[in-house]
Amino acid sequence: MYFVFLGAENKLPVGVINVCLQLIPPLNESVSGDILAAQLDLEHSKSTERERLFLIYAKQWWKEFLEIREEHRTRLVKIFGQVIYLIVLVI
């Protein structure tokens, strides 16, 4: 059973999820800690790179937006919203 929380402070309960997981084909031996750590590092690197590329894109978009019209320099625009985290507690 998993409890799911949502929101910036992760305090808003949004439900309970029942999940059944099965590896197909089943592992005959466990994955070593080194391999698991390497995979987690790779996933983190990919995520960081996607965030970096998005930031570059957003900055370029903002620069072009400001160059389109003079009025855009005084217009209030929120280009970054609040990040929403989804926390799942395993019981």
C-alpha positions in Angstrom: 0.0 0.0 0.0 1.3 3.4 -0.9 0.1 6.8 0.4 0.4 9.6 -2.1 1.0 13.2 -1.1 1.0 16.2 -3.4 2.1 19.8 -3.1 5.2 21.9 -2.4 5.2 20.9 1.3 4.1 17.4 0.5 1.3 17.7 3.1 -1.8 17.3 0.9 -2.9 13.7 0.8 -4.4 12.8 -2.5 -5.1 9.1 -2.2 -3.9 5.6 -1.6 -2.4 3.4 -4.4 -2.2 -0.4 -4.2 0.6 -1.6 -6.5 1.8 -5.1 -7.3 5.3 -5.3 -8.9 6.9 -8.3 -10.6 10.1 -8.6 -12.5 9.8 -10.5 -15.7 11.9 -12.5 -16.2 12.7 -13.0 -12.5 16.2 -12.2 -11.4 18.3 -15.2 -10.5 20.7 -13.1 -8.6 20.5 -9.6 -7.0 21.9 -6.6 -8.7 25.2 -5.4 -7.2 25.3 -2.1 -5.3 27.8 -0.7 -7.8 25.6 -1.3 -10.7 22.6 0.1 -9.0 24.6 3.2 -7.9 25.8 3.7 -11.5 22.3 3.5 -12.9 21.0 6.0 -10.3 23.9 8.3 -11.2 23.0 8.0 -14.9 19.3 8.7 -14.2 20.3 11.8 -12.1 22.6 13.0 -14.8 19.9 12.7 -17.5 17.4 14.6 -15.3 19.9 17.3 -14.6 20.8 17.7 -18.3 17.1 18.0 -19.3 16.6 20.7 -16.6 19.7 22.5 -17.9 18.5 22.4 -21.5 15.0 23.6 -20.5 16.6 26.5 -18.7 18.6 27.5 -21.8 15.4 27.2 -23.9 13.5 29.4 -21.4 16.1 32.1 -21.3 16.2 32.2 -25.1 12.4 32.4 -25.2 12.4 35.2 -22.7 15.0 37.1 -24.7 13.0 36.8 -27.9 9.8 37.7 -26.1 11.3 40.9 -24.9 12.6 41.7 -28.4 9.3 41.3 -30.1 7.6 44.5 -28.8 8.7 47.3 -26.5 5.5 46.8 -24.3 6.8 43.3 -23.4 9.5 44.8 -21.3 6.9 46.1 -18.9 4.5 43.2 -19.1 4.4 40.9 -16.1 4.9 37.3 -17.2 5.5 34.3 -14.9 7.5 31.8 -16.9 8.4 29.5 -14.0 5.7 28.1 -11.8 6.0 26.3 -8.5 7.4 22.8 -8.7 4.9 20.1 -7.6 6.4 17.1 -5.9 4.7 13.8 -5.7 5.8 11.7 -2.7 4.9 8.0 -2.4 5.4 6.3 1.0 5.9 2.6 0.8 4.3 0.6 3.6 
